[in-house]
Structure formats: C-alpha cells, structure tokens
Amino acid sequence: MDSAELIERLRREGGFRLLPLLGNTGQVAGVHLTRFLPGGHLDVIQAWDERWAAYARLPDALDAQTPFLGPVGGTIRSGPFARIVAPLLPLQSGIVGAAE
C-alpha cells in the first residue's frame, strides 16, 4: 500500500485530519495528521516522505505559557511512514502483518 492510500485510510477509517507540514522556509515539507481521542489525548503524525515519519500520542494539555515545551508523557515512535501508521489503522481481513 502506498503513502497516498495509507493517508486516505487514516482519514477515512482512523479519524485523522490532514494538514500540510511546513518547513522552516514556509514551503510544504510533508504532511501533518491529527486526531483527538476520548479521554483527553491527541495523536499526531508528521511525515516528510515514505522513509521518515514521527508519531506521538500526547495528553491534550498544551500550556499556552510554554507552547514549545509540549506536554509531558505520551508515546513516541519514528521511522518509515508505513511502519509508523500500521498500528493506528483498523485490521482488515487478510492483511495482518502486511506492514511489518
């Protein structure tokens, strides 16, 4: 499954919103996907290409006084896009282990 298909599944089945990820020049450098979860958590995926992405599940508690420090705690992973997003997608019959 290519990145465009994975992104579409994240949006359609996973409840993620897709936004552009800007680089330090203001140009689009990748994709930024987010979803809010019940219980006060936020999932964030940022991908620069198929080879490199980062994922974090964080408490939805950003402090406006120190916005660049981010909330404490959570889960963080990085690596190839397909490997990072595989655990976030619902399983489909016949596809178990396909993203490993």
C-alpha contacts under 8 A as a table, 3 or more apart, distances in Angstrom:
res1	aa1	res2	aa2	distance
1	M	5	E	6.16
1	M	6	L	6.70
2	D	5	E	5.46
2	D	6	L	6.35
3	S	6	L	4.95
3	S	7	I	6.03
3	S	50	E	6.48
3	S	81	F	7.49
3	S	82	A	7.20
4	A	7	I	5.16
4	A	8	E	6.20
5	E	8	E	5.08
5	E	9	R	6.21
6	L	9	R	5.10
6	L	10	L	6.12
6	L	82	A	7.41
6	L	85	V	7.84
7	I	10	L	5.01
7	I	11	R	6.24
8	E	11	R	5.12
8	E	12	R	5.97
9	R	12	R	5.03
9	R	13	E	5.29
9	R	14	G	6.66
9	R	89	L	7.33
10	L	13	E	5.63
10	L	14	G	4.52
10	L	15	G	6.41
10	L	16	F	5.65
10	L	88	L	7.74
10	L	89	L	6.56
11	R	14	G	5.64
11	R	15	G	5.17
11	R	16	F	4.59
11	R	17	R	6.05
11	R	18	L	7.18
12	R	15	G	6.11
12	R	16	F	7.61
13	E	89	L	7.12
13	E	90	P	7.16
14	G	88	L	7.04
14	G	89	L	6.08
14	G	90	P	7.38
15	G	35	R	6.22
16	F	33	L	5.80
16	F	34	T	5.15
16	F	35	R	4.75
17	R	33	L	5.35
17	R	34	T	5.34
17	R	35	R	6.34
18	L	31	V	6.94
18	L	32	H	5.93
18	L	33	L	4.66
18	L	34	T	6.94
19	L	31	V	6.04
19	L	32	H	5.04
19	L	33	L	6.13
20	P	28	V	6.04
20	P	29	A	7.63
20	P	30	G	6.25
20	P	31	V	4.81
20	P	32	H	5.66
21	L	28	V	5.67
21	L	29	A	5.64
21	L	30	G	4.86
21	L	31	V	4.71
21	L	32	H	5.11
21	L	46	Q	7.14
21	L	47	A	7.99
22	L	25	T	7.59
22	L	26	G	5.38
22	L	27	Q	5.51
22	L	28	V	4.55
22	L	29	A	5.26
22	L	30	G	6.95
23	G	26	G	5.43
23	G	27	Q	5.68
23	G	28	V	6.16
23	G	29	A	5.18
24	N	27	Q	7.53
28	V	31	V	7.97
29	A	48	W	6.07
30	G	46	Q	7.21
30	G	47	A	5.51
30	G	48	W	4.29
30	G	49	D	6.56
31	V	45	I	7.98
31	V	46	Q	5.73
31	V	47	A	5.35
31	V	48	W	6.62
32	H	44	V	7.25
32	H	45	I	5.76
32	H	46	Q	4.57
32	H	47	A	6.67
33	L	44	V	5.80
33	L	45	I	5.04
33	L	46	Q	6.41
34	T	42	L	7.07
34	T	43	D	5.51
34	T	44	V	4.64
34	T	45	I	6.43
35	R	42	L	5.85
35	R	43	D	5.31
35	R	44	V	6.91
36	F	40	G	7.45
36	F	41	H	6.08
36	F	42	L	4.60
36	F	43	D	6.44
36	F	60	D	7.90
37	L	40	G	6.24
37	L	41	H	5.17
37	L	42	L	5.81
37	L	43	D	7.44
38	P	41	H	6.72
40	G	59	P	5.96
40	G	60	D	5.26
40	G	61	A	7.87
41	H	57	R	6.65
41	H	58	L	5.54
41	H	59	P	4.38
41	H	60	D	4.79
42	L	57	R	5.56
42	L	58	L	5.29
42	L	59	P	6.12
42	L	60	D	5.48
43	D	55	Y	7.34
43	D	56	A	5.82
43	D	57	R	4.46
43	D	58	L	6.52
44	V	55	Y	5.62
44	V	56	A	5.31
44	V	57	R	6.43
45	I	53	A	7.05
45	I	54	A	5.71
45	I	55	Y	4.48
45	I	56	A	6.70
46	Q	53	A	5.55
46	Q	54	A	5.34
46	Q	55	Y	6.56
47	A	50	E	7.29
47	A	52	W	6.04
47	A	53	A	4.05
47	A	54	A	6.41
47	A	81	F	6.56
48	W	51	R	7.79
48	W	52	W	5.89
48	W	53	A	6.16
49	D	52	W	5.64
49	D	53	A	7.14
49	D	81	F	7.30
50	E	53	A	7.46
50	E	80	P	6.00
50	E	81	F	5.12
50	E	82	A	7.17
51	R	79	G	6.88
51	R	80	P	4.32
51	R	81	F	6.00
52	W	78	S	7.19
52	W	79	G	5.22
52	W	80	P	4.69
52	W	81	F	5.82
53	A	78	S	5.57
53	A	79	G	5.46
53	A	80	P	5.80
53	A	81	F	5.05
53	A	84	I	6.95
54	A	76	I	7.44
54	A	77	R	5.80
54	A	78	S	4.19
54	A	79	G	6.58
54	A	81	F	7.84
54	A	84	I	7.17
55	Y	75	T	7.95
55	Y	76	I	5.64
55	Y	77	R	5.19
55	Y	78	S	6.11
55	Y	84	I	6.72
55	Y	85	V	7.97
56	A	74	G	6.84
56	A	75	T	5.35
56	A	76	I	4.37
56	A	77	R	6.51
57	R	74	G	5.30
57	R	75	T	5.06
57	R	76	I	6.66
58	L	71	P	6.75
58	L	72	V	7.71
58	L	73	G	6.54
58	L	74	G	4.57
58	L	75	T	6.74
59	P	62	L	7.98
59	P	71	P	6.36
59	P	72	V	7.62
59	P	73	G	7.20
59	P	74	G	6.69
60	D	71	P	7.65
61	A	71	P	6.08
62	L	67	P	6.30
62	L	70	G	5.90
62	L	71	P	5.67
63	D	66	T	5.48
63	D	67	P	5.55
63	D	70	G	7.31
63	D	71	P	7.45
64	A	67	P	5.11
66	T	69	L	5.78
66	T	70	G	7.48
67	P	70	G	5.98
77	R	84	I	6.87
78	S	84	I	6.54
79	G	83	R	6.93
79	G	84	I	6.30
80	P	83	R	5.50
80	P	84	I	6.26
81	F	84	I	5.19
81	F	85	V	6.26
82	A	85	V	5.46
82	A	86	A	5.98
82	A	99	A	6.35
83	R	86	A	5.44
83	R	87	P	7.86
83	R	99	A	6.01
83	R	100	E	6.49
84	I	87	P	7.08
85	V	88	L	5.26
85	V	89	L	6.74
86	A	89	L	5.59
86	A	99	A	6.08
87	P	90	P	7.82
91	L	95	I	7.08
91	L	96	V	6.64
92	Q	95	I	5.62
92	Q	96	V	7.01
93	S	96	V	7.06
95	I	98	A	5.35
97	G	100	E	5.42
